[in-house]
Amino acid sequence: MRLTRTALCAVLVTCPSLLFAQSFTGTITGTIKDTSGATIPRATVTITNQQTDRQESVTTDLEGRYTSLPLPPGEYRVEAGLQGFRRAARTDIPVQINSTLVIDFSL
């Protein structure tokens, strides 16, 4: 009887935490470099949901890396640019639940 109560308590304690751990979004991450391979800090990366036209912009860190906020599933366009460089873009990027896509650019 005591083992049953302990097992029940363990299930009740762990199940809610498992439910909250689920994610219904994905992310896009990557690195922006120039043609010589040097990373580009402070570049702007614009991520657009192609179905809704909702946009999000992020800026690369000092090592040229960026990460989007959580994104709902869908097809996305990702553009990267910085003044003095030609912009680069990729379209039809499929974001799925619990996915992390790496989209690098060379400007």
N, CA, C and O atoms as a DFTB+ gen file, in Angstrom:
428 C
 N C O
     1  1       0.816      -1.189       0.000
     2  2       0.000       0.000       0.000
     3  2       0.864       1.258       0.000
     4  3       0.568       2.223      -0.704
     5  1       1.930       1.241       0.791
     6  2       2.803       2.399       0.867
     7  2       3.504       2.646      -0.480
     8  3       3.678       3.793      -0.891
     9  1       3.903       1.566      -1.158
    10  2       4.542       1.682      -2.465
    11  2       3.586       2.302      -3.478
    12  3       4.013       3.103      -4.310
    13  1       2.326       1.957      -3.429
    14  2       1.332       2.505      -4.343
    15  2       1.184       4.003      -4.131
    16  3       1.126       4.757      -5.102
    17  1       1.124       4.445      -2.894
    18  2       1.018       5.881      -2.600
    19  2       2.256       6.625      -3.086
    20  3       2.151       7.716      -3.646
    21  1       3.418       6.037      -2.870
    22  2       4.660       6.655      -3.327
    23  2       4.681       6.766      -4.847
    24  3       5.056       7.804      -5.393
    25  1       4.279       5.701      -5.526
    26  2       4.231       5.727      -6.988
    27  2       3.240       6.771      -7.481
    28  3       3.529       7.500      -8.430
    29  1       2.070       6.850      -6.843
    30  2       1.062       7.832      -7.226
    31  2       1.590       9.249      -7.030
    32  3       1.396      10.105      -7.893
    33  1       2.234       9.496      -5.940
    34  2       2.822      10.823      -5.683
    35  2       3.878      11.166      -6.724
    36  3       3.939      12.298      -7.203
    37  1       4.707      10.188      -7.071
    38  2       5.748      10.426      -8.080
    39  2       5.136      10.779      -9.422
    40  3       5.624      11.679     -10.105
    41  1       4.079      10.087      -9.810
    42  2       3.407      10.375     -11.083
    43  2       2.789      11.761     -11.055
    44  3       2.933      12.514     -12.018
    45  1       2.109      12.116      -9.980
    46  2       1.467      13.423      -9.876
    47  2       2.478      14.565      -9.891
    48  3       2.198      15.647     -10.407
    49  1       3.633      14.319      -9.332
    50  2       4.668      15.355      -9.293
    51  2       5.338      15.514     -10.652
    52  3       5.609      16.640     -11.071
    53  1       5.610      14.421     -11.348
    54  2       6.350      14.509     -12.611
    55  2       5.481      14.801     -13.819
    56  3       5.960      15.441     -14.755
    57  1       4.256      14.375     -13.849
    58  2       3.407      14.587     -15.039
    59  2       3.179      16.058     -15.370
    60  3       3.327      16.431     -16.534
    61  1       2.829      16.912     -14.415
    62  2       2.649      18.318     -14.782
    63  2       3.916      18.945     -15.349
    64  3       3.850      19.763     -16.267
    65  1       5.060      18.567     -14.810
    66  2       6.296      19.147     -15.337
    67  2       6.557      18.680     -16.763
    68  3       7.107      19.433     -17.566
    69  1       6.174      17.453     -17.087
    70  2       6.330      16.973     -18.455
    71  2       5.413      17.721     -19.404
    72  3       5.806      18.015     -20.534
    73  1       4.202      18.036     -18.971
    74  2       3.277      18.775     -19.822
    75  2       3.803      20.171     -20.120
    76  3       3.698      20.645     -21.251
    77  1       4.370      20.834     -19.110
    78  2       4.883      22.176     -19.322
    79  2       6.159      22.186     -20.154
    80  3       6.504      23.214     -20.737
    81  1       6.859      21.074     -20.219
    82  2       8.108      21.007     -20.974
    83  2       7.867      20.915     -22.475
    84  3       8.786      21.154     -23.258
    85  1       6.658      20.577     -22.889
    86  2       6.374      20.462     -24.313
    87  2       6.415      21.836     -24.966
    88  3       6.011      22.835     -24.372
    89  1       6.903      21.864     -26.180
    90  2       6.979      23.108     -26.936
    91  2       6.238      22.936     -28.243
    92  3       6.301      21.881     -28.874
    93  1       5.538      23.978     -28.644
    94  2       4.801      23.937     -29.899
    95  2       5.386      24.930     -30.889
    96  3       4.684      25.431     -31.768
    97  1       6.668      25.211     -30.743
    98  2       7.351      26.171     -31.603
    99  2       8.691      25.595     -32.054
   100  3       9.130      24.549     -31.576
   101  1       9.318      26.290     -32.969
   102  2      10.667      25.959     -33.407
   103  2      11.509      27.223     -33.394
   104  3      11.001      28.304     -33.098
   105  1      12.790      27.099     -33.712
   106  2      13.670      28.262     -33.764
   107  2      14.574      28.179     -34.984
   108  3      14.811      27.113     -35.553
   109  1      15.062      29.344     -35.357
   110  2      16.057      29.446     -36.420
   111  2      17.274      30.120     -35.818
   112  3      17.159      31.133     -35.128
   113  1      18.428      29.557     -36.081
   114  2      19.680      30.093     -35.571
   115  2      20.715      30.045     -36.687
   116  3      20.522      29.341     -37.679
   117  1      21.790      30.772     -36.541
   118  2      22.832      30.728     -37.558
   119  2      23.939      31.727     -37.295
   120  3      23.972      32.396     -36.262
   121  1      24.839      31.812     -38.249
   122  2      25.985      32.721     -38.181
   123  2      26.073      33.494     -39.485
   124  3      25.844      32.943     -40.562
   125  1      26.406      34.774     -39.383
   126  2      26.564      35.631     -40.556
   127  2      28.052      35.930     -40.711
   128  3      28.706      36.397     -39.779
   129  1      28.578      35.649     -41.920
   130  2      29.989      35.882     -42.206
   131  2      30.118      36.691     -43.495
   132  3      29.174      36.797     -44.278
   133  1      31.306      37.258     -43.695
   134  2      31.574      37.903     -44.981
   135  2      32.228      36.874     -45.910
   136  3      32.422      35.721     -45.523
   137  1      32.564      37.291     -47.127
   138  2      33.098      36.343     -48.111
   139  2      34.470      35.785     -47.724
   140  3      34.887      34.745     -48.234
   141  1      35.173      36.483     -46.817
   142  2      36.474      35.970     -46.370
   143  2      36.329      34.971     -45.225
   144  3      37.305      34.335     -44.829
   145  1      35.099      34.830     -44.686
   146  2      34.874      33.912     -43.579
   147  2      34.862      34.568     -42.212
   148  3      34.647      33.898     -41.202
   149  1      35.094      35.891     -42.170
   150  2      35.056      36.605     -40.886
   151  2      33.601      36.820     -40.467
   152  3      32.749      37.128     -41.300
   153  1      33.328      36.657     -39.194
   154  2      31.962      36.853     -38.714
   155  2      31.595      38.333     -38.735
   156  3      32.455      39.209     -38.639
   157  1      30.294      38.587     -38.865
   158  2      29.802      39.964     -38.948
   159  2      28.927      40.250     -37.726
   160  3      27.800      39.763     -37.644
   161  1      29.442      41.038     -36.779
   162  2      28.619      41.418     -35.627
   163  2      27.629      42.516     -36.004
   164  3      27.852      43.281     -36.942
   165  1      26.540      42.576     -35.257
   166  2      25.521      43.620     -35.386
   167  2      24.794      43.629     -36.735
   168  3      24.233      44.654     -37.121
   169  1      24.798      42.515     -37.445
   170  2      24.004      42.409     -38.678
   171  2      22.542      42.212     -38.282
   172  3      22.246      41.644     -37.231
   173  1      21.648      42.679     -39.120
   174  2      20.218      42.525     -38.865
   175  2      19.704      41.299     -39.605
   176  3      19.968      41.127     -40.795
   177  1      18.979      40.460     -38.903
   178  2      18.361      39.276     -39.490
   179  2      16.848      39.433     -39.320
   180  3      16.351      39.572     -38.202
   181  1      16.125      39.410     -40.439
   182  2      14.672      39.546     -40.417
   183  2      14.055      38.213     -40.801
   184  3      14.373      37.650     -41.849
   185  1      13.179      37.716     -39.955
   186  2      12.528      36.425     -40.152
   187  2      11.046      36.693     -40.370
   188  3      10.383      37.275     -39.512
   189  1      10.524      36.264     -41.527
   190  2       9.138      36.550     -41.897
   191  2       8.363      35.262     -42.113
   192  3       8.796      34.387     -42.864
   193  1       7.223      35.148     -41.457
   194  2       6.322      34.025     -41.700
   195  2       5.663      34.275     -43.054
   196  3       4.975      35.282     -43.222
   197  1       5.854      33.401     -43.999
   198  2       5.368      33.606     -45.363
   199  2       3.847      33.512     -45.465
   200  3       3.272      34.039     -46.418
   201  1       3.183      32.862     -44.519
   202  2       1.725      32.766     -44.562
   203  2       1.049      33.996     -43.952
   204  3       0.001      34.432     -44.429
   205  1       1.651      34.553     -42.898
   206  2       1.011      35.657     -42.174
   207  2       1.708      37.003     -42.370
   208  3       1.161      38.034     -41.978
   209  1       2.883      37.017     -42.959
   210  2       3.718      38.216     -43.108
   211  2       4.172      38.802     -41.764
   212  3       4.626      39.946     -41.722
   213  1       4.059      38.056     -40.689
   214  2       4.558      38.507     -39.388
   215  2       6.078      38.475     -39.417
   216  3       6.686      37.470     -39.785
   217  1       6.685      39.598     -39.021
   218  2       8.141      39.715     -39.060
   219  2       8.721      39.830     -37.658
   220  3       8.088      40.333     -36.730
   221  1       9.937      39.347     -37.544
   222  2      10.721      39.466     -36.324
   223  2      12.137      39.807     -36.763
   224  3      12.666      39.199     -37.693
   225  1      12.749      40.778     -36.098
   226  2      14.137      41.119     -36.403
   227  2      15.006      40.873     -35.186
   228  3      14.625      41.183     -34.057
   229  1      16.178      40.314     -35.433
   230  2      17.173      40.107     -34.382
   231  2      18.510      40.626     -34.903
   232  3      18.692      40.806     -36.107
   233  1      19.423      40.858     -34.000
   234  2      20.749      41.362     -34.356
   235  2      21.787      40.330     -33.952
   236  3      21.685      39.714     -32.890
   237  1      22.790      40.144     -34.808
   238  2      23.831      39.181     -34.479
   239  2      24.684      39.701     -33.318
   240  3      24.833      40.908     -33.128
   241  1      25.234      38.768     -32.554
   242  2      26.099      39.138     -31.442
   243  2      27.506      39.456     -31.961
   244  3      27.719      39.542     -33.170
   245  1      28.444      39.628     -31.064
   246  2      29.802      39.995     -31.469
   247  2      30.519      38.899     -32.248
   248  3      31.538      39.161     -32.886
   249  1      29.995      37.666     -32.205
   250  2      30.581      36.564     -32.968
   251  2      29.751      36.220     -34.203
   252  3      29.938      35.163     -34.805
   253  1      28.827      37.122     -34.582
   254  2      28.041      36.941     -35.792
   255  2      26.906      35.944     -35.672
   256  3      26.339      35.543     -36.688
   257  1      26.559      35.532     -34.465
   258  2      25.499      34.533     -34.263
   259  2      24.162      35.200     -33.974
   260  3      24.101      36.286     -33.398
   261  1      23.090      34.523     -34.387
   262  2      21.741      34.993     -34.077
   263  2      20.868      33.799     -33.728
   264  3      21.159      32.666     -34.111
   265  1      19.793      34.070     -32.995
   266  2      18.782      33.071     -32.669
   267  2      17.428      33.765     -32.643
   268  3      17.273      34.820     -32.029
   269  1      16.459      33.169     -33.310
   270  2      15.116      33.735     -33.317
   271  2      14.426      33.493     -31.985
   272  3      14.862      32.674     -31.176
   273  1      13.343      34.223     -31.781
   274  2      12.431      33.906     -30.702
   275  2      11.688      32.637     -31.108
   276  3      11.795      32.218     -32.260
   277  1      10.940      32.013     -30.204
   278  2      10.168      30.834     -30.604
   279  2       9.204      31.175     -31.749
   280  3       8.492      32.178     -31.699
   281  1       9.195      30.332     -32.766
   282  2       8.385      30.562     -33.961
   283  2       7.318      29.486     -34.108
   284  3       7.601      28.305     -33.910
   285  1       6.086      29.883     -34.457
   286  2       5.082      28.853     -34.729
   287  2       5.436      28.102     -36.008
   288  3       6.118      28.656     -36.870
   289  1       4.996      26.871     -36.150
   290  2       5.291      26.109     -37.369
   291  2       4.811      26.845     -38.612
   292  3       3.783      27.521     -38.590
   293  1       5.566      26.705     -39.688
   294  2       5.208      27.338     -40.954
   295  2       6.409      27.495     -41.850
   296  3       7.505      27.029     -41.538
   297  1       6.190      28.161     -42.976
   298  2       7.258      28.453     -43.928
   299  2       7.761      29.878     -43.674
   300  3       6.965      30.802     -43.504
   301  1       9.077      30.045     -43.649
   302  2       9.673      31.332     -43.308
   303  2      10.658      31.811     -44.371
   304  3      11.266      31.022     -45.095
   305  1      10.791      33.135     -44.434
   306  2      11.824      33.792     -45.235
   307  2      12.784      34.424     -44.231
   308  3      12.359      35.085     -43.284
   309  1      14.089      34.214     -44.449
   310  2      15.101      34.787     -43.562
   311  2      16.021      35.665     -44.409
   312  3      16.580      35.214     -45.409
   313  1      16.170      36.919     -43.994
   314  2      17.041      37.880     -44.688
   315  2      18.094      38.382     -43.716
   316  3      17.817      38.583     -42.533
   317  1      19.299      38.582     -44.221
   318  2      20.385      39.107     -43.397
   319  2      21.041      40.254     -44.136
   320  3      21.183      40.223     -45.358
   321  1      21.438      41.263     -43.387
   322  2      22.097      42.395     -44.024
   323  2      22.756      43.321     -43.020
   324  3      22.483      43.285     -41.820
   325  1      23.619      44.138     -43.551
   326  2      24.308      45.171     -42.786
   327  2      24.756      46.212     -43.785
   328  3      25.157      45.884     -44.901
   329  1      24.688      47.469     -43.382
   330  2      25.101      48.543     -44.284
   331  2      26.524      48.293     -44.781
   332  3      27.425      47.998     -43.996
   333  1      26.709      48.415     -46.091
   334  2      28.005      48.161     -46.700
   335  2      28.133      46.761     -47.281
   336  3      29.112      46.451     -47.960
   337  1      27.138      45.912     -47.010
   338  2      27.116      44.544     -47.531
   339  2      25.832      44.340     -48.332
   340  3      24.809      44.969     -48.063
   341  1      25.905      43.459     -49.310
   342  2      24.703      43.097     -50.068
   343  2      23.865      42.159     -49.209
   344  3      24.402      41.252     -48.573
   345  1      22.530      42.377     -49.187
   346  2      21.622      41.526     -48.403
   347  2      21.560      40.125     -48.994
   348  3      21.735      39.936     -50.198
   349  1      21.311      39.158     -48.144
   350  2      21.135      37.777     -48.572
   351  2      19.809      37.284     -48.004
   352  3      19.387      37.721     -46.933
   353  1      19.155      36.376     -48.719
   354  2      17.863      35.868     -48.257
   355  2      17.683      34.415     -48.654
   356  3      18.249      33.943     -49.640
   357  1      16.881      33.718     -47.861
   358  2      16.445      32.356     -48.175
   359  2      14.949      32.278     -47.900
   360  3      14.454      32.858     -46.934
   361  1      14.240      31.562     -48.751
   362  2      12.798      31.438     -48.594
   363  2      12.404      29.977     -48.429
   364  3      13.209      29.061     -48.598
   365  1      11.138      29.800     -48.096
   366  2      10.548      28.462     -47.956
   367  2      11.282      27.593     -46.938
   368  3      11.515      26.408     -47.173
   369  1      11.642      28.193     -45.813
   370  2      12.315      27.455     -44.742
   371  2      11.243      26.868     -43.827
   372  3      10.502      27.619     -43.192
   373  1      11.148      25.536     -43.746
   374  2      10.075      24.915     -42.962
   375  2      10.428      24.792     -41.483
   376  3      11.316      24.023     -41.113
   377  1       9.736      25.546     -40.645
   378  2       9.909      25.438     -39.200
   379  2       8.844      24.483     -38.683
   380  3       7.658      24.646     -38.967
   381  1       9.279      23.490     -37.923
   382  2       8.368      22.505     -37.356
   383  2       8.442      22.553     -35.837
   384  3       9.347      23.162     -35.267
   385  1       7.491      21.912     -35.196
   386  2       7.457      21.870     -33.737
   387  2       8.737      21.215     -33.211
   388  3       9.169      20.175     -33.708
   389  1       9.326      21.840     -32.204
   390  2      10.553      21.351     -31.538
   391  2      11.757      21.268     -32.464
   392  3      12.684      20.504     -32.199
   393  1      11.759      22.037     -33.542
   394  2      12.914      22.001     -34.454
   395  2      13.797      23.224     -34.230
   396  3      13.326      24.292     -33.840
   397  1      15.075      23.038     -34.484
   398  2      16.024      24.151     -34.513
   399  2      16.770      24.048     -35.832
   400  3      17.525      23.103     -36.061
   401  1      16.550      25.028     -36.694
   402  2      17.180      25.034     -38.007
   403  2      18.371      25.967     -37.986
   404  3      18.311      27.038     -37.382
   405  1      19.445      25.576     -38.633
   406  2      20.638      26.407     -38.734
   407  2      20.686      26.985     -40.144
   408  3      20.839      26.259     -41.126
   409  1      20.553      28.306     -40.220
   410  2      20.575      29.020     -41.498
   411  2      21.719      30.043     -41.424
   412  3      21.582      31.097     -40.801
   413  1      22.831      29.721     -42.059
   414  2      24.001      30.607     -42.103
   415  2      23.972      31.430     -43.380
   416  3      23.400      31.011     -44.386
   417  1      24.595      32.612     -43.334
   418  2      24.682      33.474     -44.499
   419  2      26.096      33.962     -44.696
   420  3      26.859      34.111     -43.741
   421  1      26.440      34.212     -45.952
   422  2      27.675      34.879     -46.322
   423  2      27.288      36.135     -47.086
   424  3      26.656      36.056     -48.139
   425  1      27.665      37.290     -46.559
   426  2      27.307      38.577     -47.194
   427  2      28.466      39.102     -48.013
   428  3      28.361      40.167     -48.620
